[in-house]
């Protein structure tokens, strides 16, 4: 008979820590450990879904104008994309969203929190509308997960987020999918780690989630992600969310006091926003210089440029 390879104690310890992180992440999401797939980032997770669902060129795929490029561009290669516009407050135009769903989409890709305006979408109700229309629903939770958690009630089919947004290492992320839809997802790549058996006639894939985790895993990165999740949970996600709201409100109010600043889409005092503010500066000031001054002189994390927000 076949005997499993022996592993050194250090290797066994690493495997245990790796799988323990899977359990911790699943509990953070409100899911089962077997539904958690470790990936490199949100970008890879979305591309894996787009590649693996077997979408057809004639399929209608709905996304929104506030989507990060990583949750917009993959769908263009796999179907007929309908992009839902935004309203005056930088939220998704819900009337336009309902109209888009009348096309009978095969898939709807949503953004839980905009990486540009910080606007939180009414994601639970949007997911329900999409499911009622018969669509598979993918949610980009990269900006949402570290600030609010609690994604189990959305009713989505797939949720993706990145470790570095969770205060963890870069180069590691999470793809969560419902067991039934994960079973139908074709592997993004095949090779080491994805198979139990190979012979000259074929191969036998491993059970989920390992069949979707190809190559040598980033064990250290995954363990670091587990530590980050533990840290956030030790703070309490309710406290994190409240602090986020307070900081966002202070940032918004102070920005509105500056005559030369124009807030872009997040000036509604009753809006639901994360601690992200986008603004334009009047006059000839170069935005990269403004970003550097805020960062170097005032300790404000700031970026300039399009930040994957086009168009």
N, C-alpha and C positions, 0 to 999 in steps of 0.2 A: 504494500500500500504506500500511498504518498504521505510523507511526514512534513508538517509545516516547518519552515526554517526557524532555527533558534535565533533569538534576539538578545543582544547584550542588555544588561539592566538599564543602562542609560537610554537605550532605544525604547525599551518598554515603558520607561518613565515618560519619555516624550510622547509616545502614542497615547498613554493615559491622559496626559495633560491636554493633548490635542482634542481627544474625544470628550473630555470634561468641559472644554470650552464650547464644544458643539451643544452640550446639554445646557450650559449657562446661557448661550445665545438664544436657544430655543425657548427657555423660560422667560428671557427678556422680551421676546416677540410675543409669546403666548402660543407657541407651536410645539410640535414634536421634534425630537432631535433628528430623527430620520428624514425630516423635511428640510434640514439646514445644509446647504452646500457652501463650502468655502471657495471663494474666488479671489481674484486680484483686486477688484474694485467694482463699483456700480456699473461702469462702462462695460466691463467684461460680462457681468451678469445679464445686462439687457441684450447684449449681442448674442449671448448663449441662448436666450429665449427666442430671439428673432430667428436664429439659425435652426433651432431644434424643433420648432412647432410644426414645420411642414406647411407653412403659409404658401398660398398660391398668388400668382401675379394679379388675378382678378379680385382678390380679397380686399375689402375695405378696412383700413386701419385708421383709427381715430387717435390723434394726439392733440396737445394744446400748445398755444403760442409761447407759454412760459416754460416749456420743456427745455432742459439742458440738452445740448447737442447730442449727448450720449443716449438720450431718450427720444430723439427725433430722427437722427440720420439713419440708424439701422432699419427703421420701418420703411424708409423710402425704397430700400432694396428688395422688399419682400411683399409689396402690395400697393394698392392705390391709397395714398395717405390723404386724410382730411384733417386739416389743422383748425382747431377751434380758436377764435380770437379772444382777446381779453376785454374786460369792461374798463370804465374810466378809473376804477380804483385798483387796477392791475390784477384783479381776480379773473378767473375764467368766466366768460360770458355764458351764463347757465342756459339762457334761451338758445344761444348758438350751439351749446353742447347738446341740448335735447334735439335740435334739428339735425345735428351730425349723426346722432344715434338712429335717426329714422332711415339712414342708409343701410342698416343691418350689418354693422361692422363685425368682422371676425375677431378683432382685438381692439382694446382700448388701452392706451398708455397714458397714465396720469402722473402728475407731480404733486406730492403731498405738501411740499413747501418750496417756493421759488428760490433759486440760488441768487437771484438778482434783486427782487423786491422784498423777499422774506414773507410774502403773502402765504398764509396757510389756507389750503383749499378745503372746502366742506367734503372731505374725501369719502366719508362713509356714505353719504347720500349720493355722491357721484358714482361710487362703485355700484351701489344698488341699481341705479338707473342703467348702467352699462350691463350688469348681469341680467336685468329684466329684458334687455335688448338681445341677449344671447351671446354676448361677447366674452372672450377671455380677457381678464383685467390684470394689467401690470402696473405696479406703483413704484415710482422712484422715491425712496424715503431717505435719500442721502442727507438732506438738510433737516428732516423731521426727526429721525431716530434719536440723535443725541440730545434733543431738547425736550421731547415729550414721551417717547417710547409708547408702549401700549398699542400695538398695531393689530392685535388679534381680532378686534371687532370690526375691522374694515370689510371683511368678506371678499377680499381680493384673491386672485389665483397665484400671483407672484408678487413678492416685495424684495427690493434690493437696496443695500446701503453699503457704505465704505467705512473701513476701520479708522482712517485718519480723521474723519468727521466725528468719530466717537472718542476722540482724544487718544486713540491708539496708534499703532504703527501704520505707515503707508504701505501700499502693496498687498493689502489683504482686505477682503470684503465678504459680504454675505448675500447669497441668493436663497430666499425662502420660497418654497412652492408647495401647494397642496399636494398630498401624496398622489392623487389621481392624475393631476396634470403633469407632475414630475415623471410619473411612469411613462408618459407618452412623449417626453422630451428626448429627442435624439442627442447623443453626446456631441459636444462641440469639437472634441478631439478624442482620438483613441490612442492607447499606448499604455505605458507603465501606470499602474494604479487603477486602471479602469476595468481590467479583466481578471477573471478567476482562472481561466484555462484557454490555451491557444494550441491548435494543432494545424495540420496542413489543410484541413477542410473548413476551418472557421474558428470562432472564439465564443466564449461564454462571458458575458458582461457580469460585473459584480452587482450586488444589490445596491439600491439607493442608500445613501447619497454618493457612495464612493465611485460609482460608475461615471459620475459627472466631474470628479476631481482628478484630472489627468496630470501625470508627471510627478516629480518630487514636490511635496507640499511645503509651503513656508511654515514649518512647525513653530518656529520662534515668533513669527508674525501673528499666527493664530493664537498662541498663548498670550501674546501682548494684547490682542483684542479682548481676550477673556479678562485680563486684568483691568482694561479700560471699562468694560461693561460692569465689572465688580465695583469699580470706583464710582461710576455714575449711580449705580444702585445704592451704594453706601450713602451718597448725598440725598437720595430720594428723588425720583423723577418729578414728583409734584413740586418739590422745592426748586429743582432745576428749571422747570417750566415757569414758575413764578418769577424767579430771578431773570430769566430770559425776557419775560414780558416787561418787567420793570426797567431793565436796561434798554430795551427797544423803545419804550415810551420816552425815557430820558433822552435818548439819542435823537428821536424824532422831534421832540420839543425844542431841543437846542439847535437842531438843524434849521427848523422853521424860523428861528430868531435871526438867522443870518441872511441879510438882504441879497448877498451874491450867490446864495445857494438855492437851487430849485430841486426839490425832491421829485424823484421819478416814480410815480405810482404808489407811494406809500405815505400819503399825507392825510389819510382818513383817520380822525381820532378814534373812531369806533371800529376800525378794522382789526383783523386778527393777524398780527405780524410777528415774525421772529426778529431776533436782534440783527437784522441786515438792513442797511440803508443804502440806496443808490441815489446819487445826486449829480447835477451838472453845475459847473462853476461859471458865472458870468465873466465876460472879458476875455483876455488872451492868456489866462493862466493855463499852463500845461498840466493836464490831469496827472501825468506820471510824477511831476514835481510836487503836486498837492499830496499825492499818495505817500511819497517819500517823506515829506515834512510831517504828516500825521503819524507815520510809523516811527521815524527816527526821533522826533522832538516831543511827541505827545504819547507814545506808546499805544496808539490806536491801530489795530490790525486793519489794513486797507489795501485794496487792489485797484488798479486802473486797467482799462481795456474792455473788450467785449465779454470776457469771462464766459464763453460758450453761450451767450444770450442772444446772438443774432438768430433770426432777423428781428 
